[in-house]
């Protein structure tokens, strides 16, 4: 796919993250274009990555082989309808919007489209992202490979077999950075309440979180349960803390939070 022209409709943080990953991995910046109604973000993208920029969505999409739809769900119909005069037969569309089923895009564009839905998360901004991808059965292996190349440029990417599984991706990866931030936030506050300087508390908590994540990643042969048990001596300090979490039904709370996240994603899908 090294010769494909890629345009990003929308120049927000996620577009910036994917563009950064593509350029850093050696993709030709001259083949990448971003379009946005305001120029501030475009100028920053051009200065930082050397890509082409425009405020004309139609011109950018017309010149592209791959169109990445990176606008908010509530703006998606308006943006797509403004592009429906294009012949999209030979173009691959990739959307990163939550809540809009793949079939709806054919309605928006008033023609059949080759479209892949993806669900990235914000750590793509630092090259540590996780994306879920869903392609209808009509999408070719070549187009799937193109999408995989783009979405894995800022981290890792996995395919799901059913479109509904993207809602589970949201709960597991799309929204979950906020869960971890909340947990670390609570740890820092607890430490501060006990008299520790917040800066020191943050250093301790974030490094512990990073170390735990690396242990998970580098020990795939061990389950998270086993890793937890390895650092939990019966009757010790860690055991006392873990038992407190269990008494508060942390596993049940996590499950309920994920179920609520999925339910919200399903409700959003009915709005579009």
RAFENVEN-V604555 format. One record per backbone hydrogen bond with DSSP energy under -0.5 kcal/mol. NH is the residue of the N-H (numbers start at 0). CO is the residue of the C=O. If there is no record, write none. Layout:
BEGIN
nh & co
NH & CO
NH & CO
END
This chain:
BEGIN
nh & co
3 & 0
5 & 3
5 & 30
6 & 65
7 & 32
8 & 6
8 & 67
9 & 7
9 & 34
15 & 11
16 & 12
17 & 13
18 & 14
19 & 15
20 & 16
21 & 17
22 & 18
23 & 19
24 & 20
25 & 22
26 & 21
30 & 27
31 & 28
32 & 5
33 & 51
34 & 7
35 & 53
42 & 38
43 & 39
44 & 40
45 & 41
46 & 42
47 & 43
48 & 44
49 & 45
50 & 44
51 & 28
51 & 31
53 & 33
56 & 54
59 & 55
60 & 56
61 & 57
62 & 58
63 & 59
63 & 60
64 & 4
65 & 4
66 & 91
67 & 6
67 & 65
68 & 66
68 & 93
69 & 8
69 & 67
74 & 71
75 & 71
75 & 72
76 & 72
78 & 74
79 & 75
80 & 76
81 & 77
82 & 79
83 & 80
85 & 82
87 & 85
90 & 87
91 & 64
92 & 113
93 & 66
94 & 115
95 & 68
100 & 98
103 & 100
104 & 100
104 & 101
105 & 101
105 & 102
106 & 102
107 & 103
108 & 104
109 & 105
110 & 105
113 & 90
114 & 112
115 & 92
116 & 133
117 & 94
118 & 131
123 & 120
124 & 121
125 & 122
126 & 123
127 & 122
128 & 153
130 & 155
131 & 118
132 & 157
133 & 116
135 & 114
138 & 135
143 & 139
144 & 140
145 & 141
146 & 142
147 & 143
148 & 144
149 & 145
150 & 146
151 & 147
152 & 149
153 & 150
154 & 151
155 & 128
157 & 130
159 & 132
164 & 161
165 & 162
166 & 163
167 & 163
168 & 164
169 & 165
170 & 166
171 & 167
172 & 168
173 & 168
174 & 169
175 & 169
176 & 172
177 & 174
178 & 174
179 & 175
180 & 176
181 & 177
182 & 178
183 & 179
184 & 180
185 & 181
186 & 182
187 & 183
188 & 184
189 & 185
190 & 186
191 & 187
192 & 188
193 & 189
194 & 191
195 & 190
200 & 196
201 & 197
202 & 198
203 & 199
204 & 200
205 & 201
206 & 202
207 & 203
208 & 204
209 & 205
210 & 206
211 & 207
212 & 208
213 & 209
214 & 210
215 & 211
216 & 212
217 & 213
218 & 214
218 & 215
221 & 218
226 & 222
227 & 223
228 & 224
229 & 225
230 & 226
230 & 227
231 & 228
232 & 230
235 & 232
238 & 232
239 & 235
240 & 236
241 & 237
242 & 238
243 & 239
244 & 240
245 & 241
246 & 242
247 & 243
248 & 245
249 & 244
252 & 248
253 & 249
254 & 250
255 & 251
256 & 252
257 & 253
258 & 254
259 & 255
260 & 256
261 & 257
262 & 258
263 & 259
264 & 260
265 & 261
266 & 262
267 & 263
268 & 264
269 & 265
269 & 266
270 & 267
271 & 267
271 & 268
END
